[in-house]
């Protein structure tokens, strides 16, 4: 009996082993086939993208070798900053155009600084800035309502309403900074607390921005805020994945690549749609009944609902459509300002003279606040010259780099650039932003983080200025051919005024209320495609300041 059982068990084990071996073999073959297929697809895609450009254009990072296009794209993914810099000094400084390969955005046609003014003022029908964003983020596949991305409502609200009312919103932002930083950093004046710089800045930026967008109830909802930041991250990841595949495969691949996006959207809508629906109902009743006692909140959601009433398309007025616009707005506002805030904090606390910088910023913030009765008015924030300078200098030395002033060619027959070079439809044209920001022709000691580079002359001018003479305007929101953090020309970022105001208040509140221990060195930013992202794992030691009675 026992022998029979043992024999049966041995046979079963042998069969199980054979089945396991077969499954392992099949899985291995499938993985190898998938990797090989992906390699072939990306190699062919790279070859096609590179092949449409004129053969006469020189490249930075592409050589005469086997699988030249594919290997160039790999270099674009792993050493993009190096390729942009090498090309800038080899070609741009000589007034020549060159091409940089990138993994996620295709080849970038880089024009020299002498063509910046021409590039910045070309009509959108020829060279379009938005087309670059839509293509880079793959909005056709990565967003739930791609038609909303082509709608002008958000641009209109930012330019007309948000920028105009910035000064009236500072009390709300300041209140949220006080409450939010207490949640993050605590109130203990004796013990240091270790926090992640990136994590604390993305929470602070998202919370204060959403106080202006949707009001106090939702901006303090941690699940809602996390869904906004998660969606911002996941849409960029899914867009980068989809860039690897040719157009005919994107619809199929997008179903899998955007699973995180759809999850984030569901979580977000669960919290935002009820608030939006209630706001629509309240404002509709107020519109139909002028005697209603309802007081409309002064936030972007109210402006959006009011604007939707003017639109003829019913689908633009649904709670879901407006809530999705809020999600898109978070993508635009939170990601860029988080990068700016994180870079600024890291640049300040890792500078050799970090303590002196923080002391100078604190002195300015306290002095300006006292001069304006303890209230952060629009005029008060505009007087924060040192804080503004720190933010501008950080944007210069630690900015995202990559292709500045990116424009996508629209005409079917391509376009002829200023120097006579022809580039085809679909090509991306821009400038080497990092090269310009580190060029000693435009900046003294460009490789040094000089916190007060842009405020020093302004403060001296205030002391020595003749009556009625204004200091030179080199503040954060001022764009120029040599400072491209917010782009330049007719397509300069319309939200930069709100972003600058928010960032200045964040830094002011931080230095007034907290001590931060300096870091021994500045951790390098991380390449993500052709752009540079702040390190997300760096921590800082922070402690609430003991205020004098």
C-alpha positions in Angstrom: 0.0 0.0 0.0 2.7 2.5 1.1 4.8 1.5 -1.9 1.8 2.2 -4.2 1.2 5.5 -2.6 4.9 6.4 -2.8 5.0 5.5 -6.5 1.9 7.5 -7.3 3.4 10.5 -5.4 6.6 10.2 -7.4 4.8 10.1 -10.7 2.7 13.1 -9.7 5.8 15.0 -8.7 7.5 14.1 -11.9 4.5 15.4 -13.9 4.3 18.5 -11.8 8.0 19.1 -12.4 7.6 18.7 -16.2 4.6 21.1 -16.3 6.5 23.7 -14.2 9.5 23.4 -16.5 7.3 23.8 -19.5 5.5 26.8 -18.1 8.9 28.4 -17.2 10.1 27.8 -20.7 7.0 29.3 -22.3 7.2 32.3 -20.0 10.9 32.8 -20.8 10.2 32.6 -24.5 7.3 35.0 -24.1 9.5 37.5 -22.2 12.4 37.2 -24.7 10.0 37.7 -27.6 8.3 40.7 -25.9 11.7 42.3 -25.2 12.8 41.6 -28.8 9.6 43.0 -30.2 9.8 46.1 -28.1 13.4 46.6 -29.1 12.5 46.2 -32.8 9.6 48.6 -32.5 11.5 51.3 -30.7 14.5 50.9 -33.1 12.3 51.2 -36.2 10.4 54.2 -34.7 13.7 56.0 -33.9 15.0 55.3 -37.4 11.8 56.8 -38.9 11.8 59.9 -36.7 15.4 60.6 -37.4 15.0 59.9 -41.1 12.5 62.7 -41.7 15.0 65.5 -40.8 17.4 67.0 -43.4 20.6 64.9 -43.7 22.6 68.2 -43.7 21.8 68.9 -40.0 24.5 67.9 -37.5 23.6 65.8 -34.5 24.8 65.9 -30.9 24.9 62.3 -29.7 24.2 60.4 -33.0 27.1 58.7 -34.7 27.8 56.6 -37.7 27.3 53.2 -36.1 25.1 50.1 -36.0 21.5 51.0 -34.9 22.6 54.6 -34.8 19.1 56.1 -34.3 18.2 53.7 -31.4 21.5 54.1 -29.7 21.2 57.9 -30.1 17.8 57.8 -28.4 19.3 55.8 -25.5 22.0 58.5 -25.0 19.2 61.0 -25.1 17.5 59.2 -22.2 20.6 58.8 -20.1 22.8 61.8 -20.8 20.5 64.5 -22.3 22.1 67.4 -20.4 25.5 66.5 -21.7 24.2 66.3 -25.3 22.4 69.6 -25.1 25.5 71.3 -23.6 28.0 69.8 -26.1 25.8 70.8 -29.0 25.3 74.3 -27.6 29.0 75.1 -27.5 29.9 73.3 -30.7 27.0 74.6 -32.8 24.7 77.2 -31.1 27.7 79.4 -30.2 28.7 79.4 -33.8 25.2 80.4 -34.9 24.4 76.9 -36.3 21.3 74.6 -35.9 21.8 71.1 -34.6 19.7 68.1 -33.5 19.5 66.4 -30.1 18.0 62.9 -29.8 15.5 62.2 -27.0 13.9 58.9 -25.9 10.4 60.3 -25.2 10.0 63.3 -27.4 11.8 62.4 -30.6 14.6 64.4 -32.2 14.7 68.1 -31.2 15.9 70.7 -33.7 17.9 73.2 -31.7 18.3 76.8 -33.1 21.0 79.2 -31.8 20.3 82.1 -29.4 20.4 84.5 -32.4 17.1 83.0 -33.6 15.2 83.2 -30.3 13.3 86.4 -31.1 12.3 85.0 -34.5 11.2 81.7 -33.0 9.3 83.2 -30.1 7.2 85.4 -32.4 6.2 83.0 -35.1 2.4 82.5 -35.6 0.9 79.4 -34.0 -0.3 78.2 -37.4 3.3 77.6 -38.3 5.1 76.8 -35.0 2.8 75.8 -32.2 3.7 75.6 -28.5 0.6 73.7 -27.3 1.1 71.0 -29.9 4.4 70.1 -28.2 2.7 69.7 -24.8 -0.1 67.6 -26.2 2.4 65.4 -28.0 4.8 65.1 -25.1 2.0 64.1 -22.7 0.2 62.1 -25.3 -3.1 63.7 -24.3 -5.0 62.0 -27.1 -4.5 58.7 -25.1 -3.6 59.7 -21.6 -6.5 61.9 -20.6 -10.2 60.9 -20.1 -11.6 63.8 -22.0 -9.0 64.8 -24.7 -11.4 67.4 -26.2 -11.1 69.4 -22.9 -7.4 69.9 -23.5 -8.1 71.8 -26.7 -10.7 74.1 -25.0 -9.7 77.6 -24.1 -11.6 77.9 -20.8 -8.6 77.3 -18.5 -6.3 79.7 -20.4 -9.0 82.4 -20.2 -9.6 81.9 -16.5 -5.9 82.1 -15.7 -5.3 85.2 -17.8 -8.5 87.1 -17.0 -9.5 86.0 -13.5 -6.6 84.4 -11.7 -3.9 86.9 -12.6 -6.2 89.8 -11.9 -7.2 88.7 -8.4 -3.8 87.4 -7.1 -3.5 90.2 -4.6 -6.9 89.5 -3.0 -6.1 85.8 -2.4 -3.0 86.1 -0.3 -4.9 86.0 3.0 -6.3 82.6 2.0 -2.9 81.3 0.8 -1.2 82.5 4.0 -3.8 80.8 6.2 -3.3 77.6 4.3 0.5 77.9 4.6 0.2 78.3 8.3 -2.1 75.3 8.8 -0.4 73.1 6.2 3.2 73.6 7.5 2.0 73.0 11.0 0.7 69.6 9.8 3.9 68.8 8.0 6.6 70.2 10.3 4.9 70.4 13.7 5.1 73.2 16.3 7.9 71.8 18.5 10.5 74.5 19.0 13.0 72.2 20.7 13.3 69.1 18.5 14.3 68.8 14.9 12.0 66.9 12.5 13.2 65.0 9.4 11.0 65.5 6.4 11.3 64.8 2.7 11.9 68.0 0.7 10.0 66.9 -2.4 7.1 65.4 -0.4 6.7 68.4 1.8 6.8 70.8 -1.1 4.4 68.9 -3.3 1.9 68.8 -0.4 2.4 72.5 0.3 2.1 73.6 -3.3 -1.0 71.4 -3.9 -2.7 72.5 -0.8 -2.2 76.2 -1.3 -3.0 76.1 -5.0 -6.3 74.2 -4.3 -7.3 76.7 -1.7 -7.5 79.1 -4.5 -8.9 76.6 -7.0 -11.7 74.9 -4.9 -11.7 76.4 -1.4 -10.8 75.2 2.1 -13.0 72.0 2.3 -11.4 70.2 -0.6 -7.9 71.6 -0.3 -7.5 70.0 3.1 -8.7 66.6 1.9 -5.5 64.5 1.8 -7.0 61.8 -0.4 -8.1 64.4 -3.0 -4.7 66.1 -2.9 -2.9 62.8 -3.3 -5.0 61.9 -6.3 -4.1 65.2 -7.9 -0.3 64.7 -7.4 -0.6 61.0 -8.4 -2.4 61.8 -11.6 0.2 64.5 -12.4 3.0 61.9 -12.1 1.2 59.0 -13.8 0.1 61.0 -16.9 3.8 61.8 -17.5 4.9 58.2 -17.0 2.1 56.8 -19.3 2.9 59.5 -21.9 6.6 58.5 -21.9 5.7 54.8 -22.3 3.4 55.6 -25.2 6.1 57.6 -26.9 8.0 54.3 -27.3 5.4 52.9 -29.7 4.4 53.8 -33.3 1.0 55.4 -33.8 -0.8 52.2 -34.9 -0.1 50.5 -31.6 -0.8 53.4 -29.2 -4.6 52.9 -28.8 -4.0 49.3 -27.7 -1.0 50.0 -25.5 -2.8 53.0 -23.9 -5.4 50.8 -22.3 -2.6 49.2 -20.2 -0.4 52.2 -19.8 -3.2 54.4 -18.5 -4.5 52.1 -15.8 -3.0 54.2 -13.1 -4.4 57.4 -14.7 -7.9 56.0 -14.6 -7.5 54.9 -11.0 -6.3 58.4 -10.0 -9.2 60.0 -11.9 -11.8 57.8 -10.2 -10.5 58.7 -6.8 -10.3 62.3 -7.7 -13.8 62.5 -9.1 -15.3 60.8 -6.1 -14.2 63.8 -4.0 -14.5 66.7 -6.5 -17.7 66.0 -8.5 -20.0 66.4 -5.5 -18.5 69.8 -4.6 -18.7 70.9 -8.2 -22.3 69.7 -8.6 -23.3 71.6 -5.4 -21.6 74.8 -6.6 -23.4 74.6 -10.0 -26.7 74.1 -8.2 -26.1 77.0 -5.8 -24.9 79.4 -8.5 -27.8 78.4 -10.8 -30.3 79.2 -8.1 -28.6 82.5 -7.4 -28.8 83.3 -11.1 -32.5 82.5 -11.3 -33.3 84.2 -8.0 -31.5 87.5 -7.5 -32.9 87.8 -4.0 -31.0 84.6 -2.9 -28.7 85.0 0.1 -26.1 82.7 -1.3 -22.6 84.2 -1.4 -20.4 82.9 -4.2 -17.0 81.8 -3.0 -14.1 83.8 -4.5 -12.2 80.9 -6.1 -11.4 79.5 -9.5 -14.2 76.9 -9.3 -16.8 79.8 -9.1 -15.2 81.6 -12.0 -15.2 78.3 -14.0 -18.9 77.7 -13.3 -19.8 81.2 -14.2 -17.9 80.9 -17.5 -19.5 77.6 -18.3 -22.9 79.3 -18.1 -21.9 81.4 -21.1 -20.9 78.4 -23.2 -23.3 76.9 -25.7 -22.1 73.3 -25.4 -24.1 71.5 -22.7 -21.2 69.0 -22.2 -19.0 71.8 -21.0 -21.3 72.5 -18.0 -21.5 69.0 -16.5 -19.9 68.5 -13.0 -17.7 65.8 -14.5 -16.3 68.1 -17.2 -15.6 70.9 -14.8 -14.0 68.5 -12.2 -11.8 67.2 -14.9 -10.7 70.7 -15.8 -9.7 71.1 -12.2 -7.6 68.0 -12.5 -5.9 69.4 -15.6 -5.3 72.7 -13.8 -3.6 70.8 -11.0 -1.4 69.1 -13.5 -0.2 72.4 -14.9 0.1 74.3 -11.6 1.3 71.7 -9.1 4.0 69.9 -11.1 5.9 73.0 -12.2 5.6 74.9 -8.9 6.7 71.8 -6.9 9.8 71.5 -9.0 10.5 75.2 -8.5 9.9 75.0 -4.7 11.9 71.9 -4.2 14.9 73.2 -6.2 14.8 76.5 -4.4 14.8 74.9 -0.9 17.6 72.5 -1.9 19.7 75.3 -3.5 19.3 77.5 -0.4 20.1 74.9 2.3 22.9 73.3 0.4 24.7 76.6 -0.4 28.1 77.2 1.4 26.5 80.3 3.0 23.1 78.7 3.7 22.7 80.2 7.1 23.5 83.7 5.9 21.1 83.3 2.9 18.3 82.2 5.2 19.0 85.1 7.6 18.9 87.6 4.8 15.7 86.2 3.5 14.2 86.2 7.0 15.2 89.9 7.6 13.6 91.0 4.3 10.4 89.0 4.9 9.9 90.4 8.4 10.8 93.9 7.4 8.4 93.9 4.4 5.6 92.3 6.4 6.0 94.9 9.2 5.9 97.7 6.7 2.5 96.5 5.4 0.8 96.0 8.7 1.5 92.3 9.0 -0.6 91.5 5.9 0.8 90.0 2.7 -0.8 92.4 0.2 0.1 92.4 -3.5 2.4 95.4 -2.9 4.1 93.6 0.0 4.9 90.5 -2.0 6.2 92.6 -4.8 8.8 94.0 -2.4 10.4 90.6 -1.6 13.4 91.3 -3.9 15.7 88.8 -2.3 13.2 85.9 -2.2 12.3 86.7 -5.8 16.0 86.6 -6.7 16.6 83.2 -5.0 13.7 81.7 -6.9 14.9 83.2 -10.3 18.4 82.1 -9.7 17.3 78.6 -8.7 15.2 78.4 -11.8 18.3 79.4 -13.8 20.8 76.9 -12.3 18.4 74.0 -11.4 15.7 74.4 -14.0 14.3 71.5 -16.0 16.7 72.3 -18.9 16.0 70.4 -22.1 14.4 72.1 -25.0 13.2 75.7 -24.3 10.7 77.5 -26.4 9.6 74.2 -27.9 7.4 74.5 -31.0 5.9 71.9 -33.2 5.8 72.4 -37.0 2.2 72.5 -38.3 2.2 73.2 -42.1 1.9 70.1 -44.3 4.9 71.2 -46.4 7.0 72.0 -43.4 8.6 75.4 -42.6 11.7 77.3 -43.5 13.6 78.6 -40.4 15.2 82.0 -40.2 18.5 80.8 -41.6 16.9 79.0 -44.6 16.9 75.5 -43.1 13.8 73.5 -44.0 12.2 71.2 -41.3 9.2 68.9 -41.9 5.7 68.8 -40.4 5.7 67.3 -36.9 9.3 68.3 -36.1 10.0 70.0 -32.8 12.0 73.2 -32.9 13.5 74.9 -29.8 16.6 76.2 -28.0 19.0 74.7 -25.6 17.7 76.2 -22.4 20.4 74.9 -20.1 23.2 76.1 -22.4 21.8 79.6 -22.4 21.3 79.7 -18.6 24.9 78.7 -18.0 26.5 80.9 -20.7 29.1 83.3 -19.3 28.2 85.7 -22.1 24.9 86.3 -20.3 25.8 85.6 -16.6 28.9 86.2 -14.5 30.2 83.0 -13.0 27.2 81.1 -14.4 28.0 77.8 -12.7 27.7 79.4 -9.2 24.4 79.6 -7.4 24.4 83.3 -6.4 21.3 83.7 -4.3 21.1 87.5 -4.6 22.3 87.8 -8.2 19.1 89.5 -9.3 18.3 91.5 -6.2 21.7 93.0 -5.4 21.4 95.7 -8.2 17.7 96.3 -7.4 18.4 97.0 -3.7 21.4 99.2 -4.5 19.3 101.1 -7.0 16.6 101.7 -4.4 19.2 103.3 -2.2 20.9 105.4 -4.9 18.0 106.0 -7.3 17.0 109.5 -8.3 13.5 110.6 -7.5 11.0 108.6 -9.5 13.6 106.2 -10.9 12.6 102.6 -10.8 15.0 99.7 -10.1 16.0 97.4 -13.0 13.2 94.8 -13.5 14.8 91.3 -13.3 12.1 89.6 -11.2 11.0 86.0 -11.5 8.1 86.5 -13.9 10.2 88.7 -16.4 11.1 86.6 -19.4 13.9 87.3 -21.8 15.9 85.6 -24.5 18.4 84.7 -21.8 15.9 83.6 -19.1 13.5 80.9 -20.4 12.1 79.3 -17.2 8.7 80.5 -18.2 9.3 80.4 -21.9 9.4 83.7 -23.8 7.4 85.8 -26.2 3.7 85.4 -27.0 3.5 81.9 -25.5 5.2 82.7 -22.1 3.5 80.8 -19.3 0.2 82.7 -18.4 0.2 81.1 -14.9 3.7 82.4 -14.0 2.3 85.4 -12.0 0.2 83.1 -9.8 3.1 80.6 -9.5 5.6 83.4 -8.5 3.3 84.8 -5.9 2.7 81.4 -4.4 6.4 80.4 -4.4 7.4 83.7 -2.8 4.8 83.3 0.0 6.0 79.7 0.6 9.6 80.8 1.0 8.7 83.8 3.1 6.5 81.7 5.5 9.2 79.0 5.7 12.1 81.3 6.7 9.9 83.4 9.1 8.6 80.4 11.0 11.2 77.6 10.7 14.9 76.9 11.1 16.4 74.4 8.7 19.7 72.7 9.1 22.1 73.2 6.1 22.9 70.2 3.9 26.6 69.3 3.3 26.1 69.1 -0.5 23.5 69.6 -3.2 22.2 66.3 -4.5 22.1 66.3 -8.3 18.9 66.5 -10.2 17.7 63.4 -12.0 17.4 63.1 -15.7 13.9 62.2 -16.9 14.0 62.0 -20.6 15.5 65.4 -21.8 14.5 67.3 -18.6 16.0 67.4 -15.1 13.9 66.6 -12.0 14.9 67.4 -8.3 15.9 64.4 -6.2 12.7 63.1 -4.5 14.4 61.2 -1.6 16.4 64.0 -0.1 15.4 65.0 3.5 16.0 68.0 5.6 16.0 68.7 9.4 13.4 71.4 10.3 12.2 73.0 13.5 9.6 75.6 14.4 11.3 78.9 15.4 10.7 80.1 18.9 9.1 83.5 18.5 10.1 86.4 20.8 7.4 87.6 23.1 
